[in-house]
Amino acid sequence: MVENATAAGAPEWSSPPPAGKDQQAAGWGILLQISMLVLAFLIGHLLRRRKVYYLPEASASLLIGLLVGGLASISNTKANMRGGFNFHEEFFFLFLLPPIIFQSGFSLAPKPFFSNFGAIITFAIFGTFIASVVTGVLVYVGGLMFLMYKLPFVECLMFGALISATDPVTVLAIFQELGTDTNLYALVFGESVLNDAMAISLYRTMSSVRSHASSGENLFMVILRFLETFVGSMSSGVGIGFISALLFKYAGLDIENLQTLECCLFVLFPYFSYMFAEGFGLSGIVSILFTGIVMKHYTFSNLSENSQRFVASFFHLISSLAETYVFIYMGFDIAMEKHSWSHLGFIFFSILFIGVARAANVFSCAYLVNLVRPAHRQIPLKHQKALWYSGLRGAMAFALALQSVHELPEGHGQTIFTATTAIVVLTVLLIGGSTGTMLEALEVVGDGHSSPLGEARRYNELEESNYVAPSYEEGASSGSKIKMKLKELHKSAASFTALDKNYLTPFFTTQNDDEDNMDEPPQNSNRGFRGRM
């Protein structure tokens, strides 16, 4: 009787040991992750100190993950390490991505960014849309011509959206190290920050269209729903940023014994913005990005000096940890994950197609921007080539591809994921490693040593003195009329600066003038994504 009871109860009494073993395995997994992070930061420091440009920090982190994952995959510890080093795209989108995107918006140097805001919006929104559609159409046509694995049209557009998320983390780091034109840096940085949000919105829109394909929703409704999501997300981010500015202006938290509370509230607002948007079915990435821009421009000046130093260091710290961890994991997962290498043609032609789509994005948008800008503000051809070359892919494309594995049929999702990982590795290692050579070949190295303040003031003076009112005399062509109207629109956009200085800044902040901070060049506080990756 006792033996039977013992035997019957054996599974219950034997359950704690496996739980203990699982906890031990998780501990070893966390130790491994910490060790790789320490190694990545030390190698990154050594590379910066030695000025080794052919192996940037992101590439080094990716290689560390590849090496460890490769060793684990050929040993008998693969299953144990996989359990201790588990990663889900939900963890990426909810915990790793928010601090990276917020830091991207928070670390913007306002003067070069907003002086190029029209061009950045054109490249990030219109250009990303062009790149997504061109990539999707070319992949679909390639499948019809039996050049590559055939996918349904909506899934081709999903692939085009996720692969259009650029992540020039290594390019920007070398831009800062070597010194490039301030406006070129602002264009590359601003596009990389905003097109992440655009790519996510496009991907989710296409995914929703695929899920409700039977509803017969037309293209107009798809575009309208996308615009509603994007504008709603941006509005929620800006609104929460303004609320935080008013709170810190009137709550009286900038006294010594309340600085801890002040910092805690400041840190919570970005996550509140992100989760608020996600909860209402909007884009948390777009929301937290604009919250970061608004909080840096208005809320930050309402903090005490000690709190300003703390929050700036805190977000720089967690974004650096998150970015490095993401690149390590990408390398680890590429070595450990099951891939579909049977469709090499899909990978090869996808690389060609995204190069064509990137060219369509950059050169068409640059043409439109140059139609609007005066002669001294034109985007030169060498800067356009640098923009085209800087379109490497990173963590955002990888995370969306990993998500597509669960959303699409097995063969389709696996093919997209394998192609995306191959593209990420090739672009990060090859483009990242050759960025210094590219800058020298394009003769843009050293352009950034002129004073950004001088450039901004010279730009404002020329804008005021050289602007000519639109004229439609002597039978002007319709093309010249459009050009004149675009220039007039561009001129009227400058009124936002006056609105900000005369009304918004006095209303939302405790100080009316912060020109010195606005004219500072970009700091080395963003290594990617954004990421943003």
C-alpha positions in Angstrom: 0.0 0.0 0.0 2.8 2.4 1.0 4.8 1.3 -2.1 1.8 1.9 -4.3 1.2 5.3 -2.8 4.9 6.1 -3.1 4.9 4.9 -6.7 1.8 6.8 -7.5 3.1 9.9 -5.9 6.6 9.6 -7.5 6.0 12.0 -10.3 4.8 14.7 -7.8 7.8 14.3 -5.6 10.2 14.1 -8.5 8.9 17.3 -10.2 11.0 19.8 -8.1 14.4 18.5 -9.4 13.7 19.3 -13.0 12.5 22.8 -11.9 15.8 23.3 -10.1 17.7 22.1 -13.2 15.7 24.6 -15.3 16.5 27.4 -12.9 20.2 26.4 -13.1 20.1 26.3 -16.9 18.5 29.7 -17.0 21.2 31.0 -14.7 23.9 29.7 -17.0 22.1 31.2 -20.0 22.0 34.6 -18.3 25.6 34.3 -17.4 26.4 33.6 -21.0 24.5 36.6 -22.2 26.2 38.9 -19.7 29.6 37.5 -20.7 28.9 38.2 -24.3 27.8 41.7 -23.5 30.9 42.4 -21.5 33.1 41.0 -24.4 31.2 43.1 -27.0 31.6 46.3 -25.0 35.3 45.6 -24.4 36.0 44.8 -28.1 34.0 47.9 -29.1 36.1 50.1 -26.9 39.3 48.5 -28.3 38.0 49.0 -31.9 37.2 52.7 -31.2 40.5 53.3 -29.5 42.5 51.7 -32.4 40.2 53.4 -34.9 39.5 50.1 -36.7 36.7 51.0 -39.2 36.6 47.8 -41.1 35.1 46.0 -38.1 32.5 48.3 -36.4 31.0 47.6 -33.0 27.7 46.2 -34.4 29.6 43.9 -36.7 31.8 42.7 -33.7 28.7 42.0 -31.6 27.1 40.1 -34.5 30.2 38.0 -35.0 30.3 37.2 -31.2 26.8 35.9 -31.4 27.6 33.9 -34.6 30.6 32.3 -33.0 28.9 31.3 -29.7 25.8 30.1 -31.6 27.9 28.2 -34.0 29.8 26.4 -31.3 26.6 25.6 -29.5 25.0 24.2 -32.7 27.8 21.7 -33.3 28.0 20.6 -29.7 25.5 18.6 -27.7 24.5 21.6 -25.6 22.3 23.2 -28.3 19.0 22.4 -26.6 20.2 23.6 -23.2 21.6 26.8 -24.5 18.5 27.5 -26.6 16.4 27.2 -23.5 18.7 29.5 -21.5 19.0 32.0 -24.3 15.4 32.2 -25.4 14.2 35.3 -27.3 10.8 36.2 -28.6 9.9 39.1 -30.9 7.4 40.2 -28.3 10.3 40.7 -25.9 12.1 42.7 -28.6 9.1 45.0 -29.4 8.0 45.5 -25.8 11.3 45.8 -23.9 14.3 46.2 -26.1 12.9 48.5 -28.9 11.2 51.2 -26.8 14.4 52.6 -25.1 16.3 52.5 -28.4 13.6 54.4 -30.3 13.1 56.9 -27.5 16.8 57.5 -27.3 16.8 58.1 -31.0 14.3 60.9 -30.7 15.7 62.2 -27.4 19.2 62.5 -28.7 18.3 64.5 -31.8 20.2 67.7 -32.3 17.2 69.9 -33.1 18.9 72.5 -35.4 20.2 70.2 -38.1 17.3 67.8 -37.8 14.5 70.4 -38.1 16.4 72.4 -40.8 16.2 69.2 -42.8 12.9 68.0 -41.5 11.1 68.2 -44.8 13.7 66.2 -46.6 13.8 63.6 -43.7 10.1 63.2 -43.8 10.2 62.8 -47.6 12.9 60.1 -47.4 11.4 58.3 -44.4 7.8 58.2 -45.3 7.4 58.6 -49.1 10.8 57.0 -49.8 10.1 54.0 -47.5 6.7 53.5 -49.2 8.4 53.6 -52.6 11.1 51.1 -51.5 8.5 48.8 -50.0 6.3 48.7 -53.1 9.2 48.4 -55.5 10.7 45.6 -53.6 7.4 43.8 -53.2 6.5 44.1 -56.9 10.0 43.0 -58.1 9.9 40.0 -55.8 6.4 39.1 -57.0 7.4 39.5 -60.7 10.6 37.5 -60.0 8.4 34.7 -58.7 6.2 34.8 -61.8 9.2 34.5 -64.0 10.5 31.6 -62.0 13.7 33.5 -61.0 13.0 32.9 -57.3 10.6 31.3 -54.8 7.0 32.5 -55.6 5.0 34.2 -52.9 1.5 35.7 -52.9 1.4 39.4 -53.8 0.4 40.6 -50.3 3.2 38.5 -48.7 5.7 40.0 -51.2 4.5 43.5 -50.0 5.0 42.3 -46.4 8.6 41.3 -47.2 9.1 44.6 -49.0 7.9 46.5 -45.9 10.1 44.7 -43.4 13.2 44.7 -45.5 12.9 48.5 -46.2 13.6 49.3 -42.5 17.2 50.6 -42.7 19.5 50.5 -39.7 22.8 52.5 -40.5 24.2 52.0 -37.0 27.7 51.3 -38.2 27.6 54.0 -40.9 26.5 56.7 -38.4 29.2 55.7 -35.9 31.9 56.1 -38.6 30.2 59.4 -39.8 30.8 60.8 -36.3 34.3 59.4 -36.0 35.6 60.7 -39.4 33.5 63.9 -39.5 31.0 64.4 -42.3 28.6 67.1 -43.4 26.1 68.0 -40.7 23.2 67.9 -43.1 24.2 64.5 -44.5 24.4 63.1 -40.9 21.0 64.6 -40.1 19.5 63.0 -43.3 20.9 59.6 -42.6 20.1 59.7 -38.9 16.6 61.1 -39.3 15.6 58.7 -42.0 16.8 55.7 -40.1 14.8 56.8 -37.0 11.5 57.5 -38.8 11.6 54.8 -41.4 11.6 52.1 -38.7 8.2 53.4 -37.6 7.1 53.6 -41.2 8.2 50.1 -42.0 6.4 48.6 -39.0 3.2 50.5 -39.8 3.4 49.2 -43.4 4.1 45.7 -42.4 1.3 45.6 -39.9 -1.1 47.1 -42.5 -0.1 44.5 -45.1 -0.5 41.7 -42.4 -3.9 43.0 -41.6 -4.9 43.0 -45.3 -3.7 39.4 -45.6 -5.7 38.4 -42.6 -8.9 40.0 -43.9 -8.3 39.3 -47.6 -11.9 38.0 -48.0 -13.3 41.4 -47.0 -12.5 42.9 -50.4 -11.0 46.0 -48.9 -9.8 48.4 -51.6 -6.5 50.1 -51.8 -7.9 53.5 -50.8 -9.2 52.1 -47.5 -5.8 50.4 -46.8 -4.0 53.7 -47.3 -6.6 55.6 -45.2 -6.3 53.1 -42.4 -2.5 53.3 -42.5 -2.6 57.2 -42.4 -5.1 57.0 -39.4 -2.7 54.7 -37.5 0.4 56.8 -38.3 -1.2 60.2 -37.6 -3.0 58.9 -34.5 0.3 57.4 -33.1 2.2 60.6 -33.8 -0.6 62.7 -32.2 -0.6 60.6 -29.1 3.2 60.8 -28.8 3.2 64.5 -29.2 0.3 65.0 -26.8 1.8 62.8 -24.0 5.1 64.7 -24.5 3.3 68.1 -24.0 1.5 66.7 -20.9 4.8 65.7 -19.4 6.2 69.2 -20.1 3.3 70.8 -18.3 3.5 68.4 -15.4 7.2 69.1 -14.8 6.7 72.8 -15.3 4.0 73.3 -12.7 4.4 70.3 -10.3 7.4 71.8 -8.5 9.5 68.6 -8.5 12.8 70.3 -9.2 13.9 70.5 -5.6 16.6 68.5 -4.0 14.5 66.0 -1.9 12.2 65.2 -4.9 14.8 64.5 -7.6 14.3 60.8 -7.3 10.6 61.2 -7.9 11.3 63.6 -10.8 13.6 61.1 -12.5 11.2 58.2 -12.0 8.3 60.1 -13.5 10.4 61.2 -16.5 11.5 57.6 -17.2 7.9 56.3 -17.0 6.4 58.7 -19.5 8.0 57.1 -22.6 6.8 53.7 -21.6 3.4 55.1 -20.9 3.3 56.6 -24.4 4.4 53.3 -26.0 1.9 51.2 -24.1 -0.9 53.7 -24.6 -0.5 53.6 -28.4 -0.2 49.8 -28.4 -3.3 49.5 -26.2 -5.4 51.5 -28.6 -4.2 49.5 -31.7 -1.8 52.3 -32.8 2.0 52.1 -33.4 3.9 52.4 -30.1 7.1 53.0 -32.1 5.8 56.1 -33.8 4.3 57.3 -30.5 7.4 56.9 -28.4 9.6 58.4 -31.1 7.7 61.7 -31.1 7.4 61.6 -27.3 11.2 61.5 -27.2 11.5 64.5 -29.6 8.9 66.6 -27.6 10.3 65.6 -24.2 13.8 66.5 -25.1 12.8 69.9 -26.6 10.3 70.9 -23.9 10.2 68.6 -20.8 14.0 68.2 -20.4 14.5 71.9 -19.7 12.0 71.8 -16.9 14.1 69.3 -14.9 16.7 70.1 -12.3 20.3 69.9 -13.4 21.0 66.7 -11.6 17.9 65.1 -13.0 18.9 66.2 -16.5 22.3 64.5 -16.2 20.7 61.3 -14.8 18.0 60.8 -17.4 20.4 61.6 -20.3 22.8 59.0 -19.0 20.1 56.5 -18.1 18.5 56.3 -21.5 21.9 56.3 -23.2 22.9 53.4 -21.0 19.8 51.2 -21.5 19.7 51.9 -25.3 23.3 50.9 -25.6 22.7 47.7 -23.7 19.6 46.9 -25.8 21.3 47.6 -29.1 24.3 45.5 -28.3 22.2 42.7 -27.0 20.1 42.7 -30.1 23.1 42.3 -32.4 24.5 39.6 -30.3 21.2 37.7 -30.3 20.9 38.1 -34.1 24.2 36.4 -34.6 23.3 33.7 -32.0 19.9 33.1 -33.5 21.2 33.0 -37.1 23.5 30.1 -36.1 20.9 28.3 -34.0 17.7 28.8 -35.9 16.3 26.5 -38.5 16.8 28.1 -42.0 15.5 27.3 -45.4 18.6 27.4 -47.7 16.9 25.6 -50.5 15.9 28.8 -52.2 19.2 30.6 -52.7 17.7 32.4 -55.8 15.3 34.2 -53.5 18.2 35.5 -51.4 20.3 36.5 -54.4 17.6 38.3 -56.3 16.2 39.9 -53.1 19.6 41.5 -52.6 19.5 42.9 -56.1 15.9 44.1 -55.8 16.5 46.0 -52.5 19.4 47.7 -54.1 17.2 48.9 -56.9 14.4 49.8 -54.5 16.8 51.8 -52.4 18.0 53.7 -55.4 14.4 54.4 -56.4 13.8 55.7 -52.9 16.9 57.9 -52.5 17.3 59.4 -56.0 13.6 60.1 -56.6 13.1 61.7 -53.2 16.3 63.7 -53.6 15.0 65.0 -56.9 11.7 66.1 -55.2 13.6 67.8 -52.3 15.9 69.6 -54.7 12.9 71.0 -56.6 11.9 72.8 -53.4 15.3 73.8 -52.0 17.3 76.8 -53.1 20.6 76.3 -54.9 22.8 76.5 -51.8 20.6 73.8 -50.0 20.6 71.2 -52.8 21.4 67.7 -51.9 24.6 67.0 -53.9 25.0 63.7 -55.9 27.8 62.5 -53.6 25.5 62.8 -50.6 22.7 61.0 -52.5 25.2 58.1 -53.1 26.1 58.1 -49.4 22.4 57.9 -48.5 22.0 55.0 -50.9 25.0 53.1 -49.6 24.0 53.6 -46.0 20.8 51.6 -46.3 22.0 48.5 -44.5 19.5 46.3 -42.7 19.5 45.4 -39.0 17.5 44.4 -36.0 14.2 45.8 -37.1 14.1 43.8 -40.3 15.2 40.7 -38.4 12.5 41.1 -35.7 9.8 41.5 -38.3 11.0 38.6 -40.3 11.0 36.5 -37.1 7.4 37.6 -36.6 6.5 36.6 -40.2 7.6 33.0 -39.4 4.6 32.7 -37.0 2.2 34.7 -39.2 2.8 33.1 -42.7 2.7 29.5 -43.9 5.8 27.5 -42.9 7.5 27.5 -46.2 6.8 31.2 -46.9 7.8 32.6 -43.5 10.9 30.4 -43.3 12.1 31.6 -46.8 11.5 35.3 -45.8 13.3 34.8 -42.5 16.3 33.1 -44.1 16.6 35.7 -46.8 16.3 38.5 -44.3 19.0 37.0 -42.0 21.4 36.6 -45.0 20.7 40.2 -46.0 21.3 41.5 -42.5 24.6 39.7 -42.1 25.9 40.8 -45.5 24.9 44.4 -45.2 26.2 44.8 -41.6 29.5 43.1 -42.3 30.2 44.3 -45.8 28.6 47.7 -45.8 29.6 48.4 -42.2 33.2 47.3 -42.9 33.5 49.4 -46.1 31.9 52.6 -44.9 35.3 54.4 -44.3 36.4 53.5 -47.8 33.1 54.7 -49.2 33.3 58.0 -47.4 36.8 58.6 -48.8 35.8 57.6 -52.3 32.9 60.0 -52.3 35.1 62.7 -50.8 32.8 63.5 -47.9 35.3 62.9 -45.1 36.0 66.0 -43.1 32.9 67.9 -44.3 31.6 68.0 -40.8 34.4 70.1 -39.3 32.7 73.4 -40.2 30.6 74.9 -37.5 27.0 73.7 -37.5 25.9 77.0 -35.9 27.5 78.9 -38.8 25.8 76.7 -41.3 22.4 77.1 -39.7 22.8 80.9 -39.5 24.0 81.2 -43.1 21.1 79.1 -44.2 18.6 81.3 -42.4 20.2 84.5 -43.8 20.2 83.2 -47.3 16.6 82.0 -47.0 15.5 85.5 -45.9 17.5 87.4 -48.5 17.2 85.2 -51.6 13.6 84.2 -51.5 11.6 85.5 -54.5 7.9 85.5 -54.6 6.3 83.1 -57.1 5.8 84.5 -60.5 3.8 83.0 -63.4 4.6 85.5 -66.1 5.5 84.8 -69.7 3.6 81.6 -70.0 5.4 79.7 -67.4 5.1 75.9 -67.8 3.0 73.8 -65.5 6.3 72.2 -64.2 7.7 75.6 -63.2 4.4 76.6 -61.5 4.5 73.4 -59.4 8.1 74.2 -58.5 7.2 77.8 -57.4 4.3 76.5 -55.3 6.6 74.0 -53.6 9.1 76.7 -52.9 6.3 78.9 -51.4 5.2 76.0 -49.2 8.8 75.4 -48.1 9.2 79.1 -47.2 5.9 79.1 -45.2 7.2 76.1 -43.2 9.8 78.3 -41.6 7.1 80.0 -39.6 7.0 77.0 -37.3 10.3 78.2 -35.8 8.8 81.5 -34.9 5.7 79.7 -33.5 7.9 77.5 -31.4 10.0 80.4 -30.1 7.2 82.9 -29.4 4.4 80.6 -28.1 5.2 76.9 -27.6 8.5 77.2 -25.7 7.3 79.9 -23.3 4.1 78.0 -22.6 5.6 74.5 -22.1 9.0 75.4 -20.5 10.4 77.5 -17.7 13.0 79.1 -20.0 12.4 81.0 -23.2 15.7 80.5 -25.0 17.7 77.4 -25.4 19.6 78.2 -28.6 22.9 77.0 -27.3 21.6 73.5 -26.8 19.7 73.5 -30.1 22.8 74.3 -32.1 25.0 71.5 -30.6 26.0 68.8 -33.2 24.7 65.3 -32.8 26.2 63.5 -29.8 27.5 60.0 -29.8 24.3 58.8 -28.0 22.8 56.8 -30.8 24.5 53.8 -32.2 21.6 52.6 -34.4 18.1 51.7 -34.9 17.2 54.5 -35.0 18.6 51.1 -33.9 17.2 51.9 -34.5 19.4 48.4 -35.5 
